[in-house]
Amino acid sequence: MISKFLSKLKSILFKSSVSSVTPLKEVKKTTKSAKGPKTKSAKPQKTKSKKVNSKKIIETLTTLPGVGEKSAKALYQAGFKTTKAVIEADEKDLLAISGVGVNLVKKLKELK
């Protein structure tokens, strides 16, 4: 009953004579085979490496004077991935980040 409804709806919306609806499972199978084979073990490794990389980046950001773990996380979430990017950033951009204050920006600008 639902498939008849969907085919009728498609024919009305797209003004074509769609007589049958392709099952969703067949569509998924064709799109998967078109993309190529995937290994299931590749996905968890990518997410695990991203977590490790983010921790390493946050640790390196804490090497800046006045930057603690909270402000390093805030900087990382704002898109600053290197200490050089933080040092060269505009004061307005840094102040727009929650967890970064005026004193921290002053300390960072002294490094330039």
C-alpha positions as CSV (number, residue, x, y, z in Angstrom):
1,M,0.0,0.0,0.0
2,I,2.8,2.4,0.9
3,S,4.7,1.6,-2.3
4,K,1.6,2.3,-4.4
5,F,1.2,5.6,-2.6
6,L,4.9,6.5,-3.1
7,S,4.7,5.7,-6.8
8,K,1.5,7.7,-7.2
9,L,3.2,10.6,-5.4
10,K,6.3,10.4,-7.6
11,S,4.2,10.4,-10.7
12,I,2.4,13.5,-9.6
13,L,5.5,15.4,-8.4
14,F,7.8,14.5,-11.3
15,K,5.1,14.1,-14.0
16,S,6.4,10.8,-15.1
17,S,4.9,7.4,-15.4
18,V,6.7,5.7,-12.5
19,S,5.0,2.4,-12.2
20,S,7.2,0.7,-9.6
21,V,9.3,1.9,-6.7
22,T,12.8,0.5,-6.4
23,P,13.3,-1.0,-2.9
24,L,15.6,1.0,-0.7
25,K,17.8,-2.0,0.0
26,E,18.7,-2.4,-3.7
27,V,19.5,1.3,-4.0
28,K,21.9,1.0,-1.1
29,K,23.6,-2.0,-2.6
30,T,24.2,-0.3,-5.9
31,T,25.6,2.8,-4.3
32,K,28.0,0.8,-2.1
33,S,29.3,-1.2,-5.0
34,A,29.7,1.9,-7.0
35,K,31.9,3.5,-4.4
36,G,34.2,0.4,-4.1
37,P,35.1,-1.9,-1.3
38,K,35.5,-0.5,2.1
39,T,37.3,-2.0,5.1
40,K,35.6,-1.8,8.4
41,S,38.8,-1.5,10.3
42,A,39.8,1.7,8.6
43,K,37.1,3.8,10.2
44,P,37.9,3.3,13.9
45,Q,41.6,4.0,13.2
46,K,40.8,7.4,11.7
47,T,38.7,8.5,14.6
48,K,41.3,7.2,17.1
49,S,44.1,9.1,15.3
50,K,42.0,12.3,15.3
51,K,41.6,12.0,19.1
52,V,45.3,11.4,19.5
53,N,46.1,14.3,17.2
54,S,43.8,16.7,19.0
55,K,45.3,15.8,22.3
56,K,48.8,16.4,20.9
57,I,47.8,19.7,19.4
58,I,46.2,20.8,22.7
59,E,49.3,19.8,24.6
60,T,51.5,21.9,22.2
61,L,49.2,24.9,22.6
62,T,49.6,24.7,26.3
63,T,53.3,25.5,25.8
64,L,52.4,29.1,25.0
65,P,52.8,31.4,28.0
66,G,49.5,31.9,29.8
67,V,47.7,29.2,27.9
68,G,46.2,26.5,30.1
69,E,44.3,23.4,29.2
70,K,40.9,25.1,29.0
71,S,42.1,28.0,26.8
72,A,44.1,25.5,24.7
73,K,40.9,23.5,24.1
74,A,39.0,26.7,23.3
75,L,41.7,27.7,20.8
76,Y,41.7,24.3,19.2
77,Q,37.9,24.3,18.8
78,A,38.1,27.7,17.3
79,G,40.4,26.4,14.5
80,F,43.9,27.2,15.8
81,K,46.0,24.1,15.3
82,T,49.5,25.5,15.7
83,T,51.3,27.8,18.1
84,K,52.3,29.9,15.1
85,A,48.7,30.4,14.1
86,V,47.8,31.6,17.6
87,I,50.7,34.0,17.8
88,E,50.0,35.5,14.3
89,A,46.2,35.7,14.8
90,D,44.4,39.0,15.0
91,E,43.6,40.2,18.5
92,K,39.9,40.5,17.7
93,D,39.8,36.9,16.5
94,L,41.4,35.7,19.7
95,L,39.1,37.8,22.0
96,A,36.1,36.4,20.2
97,I,36.9,32.9,21.6
98,S,35.2,32.0,24.8
99,G,37.9,31.3,27.4
100,V,40.5,33.7,26.0
101,G,40.8,37.0,27.8
102,V,42.6,40.3,27.3
103,N,45.6,39.3,29.5
104,L,46.2,36.2,27.5
105,V,46.1,38.1,24.2
106,K,48.6,40.6,25.6
107,K,51.0,37.7,26.6
108,L,50.6,36.2,23.1
109,K,51.2,39.5,21.3
110,E,54.5,39.9,23.3
111,L,55.8,36.8,21.5
112,K,55.6,38.5,18.1
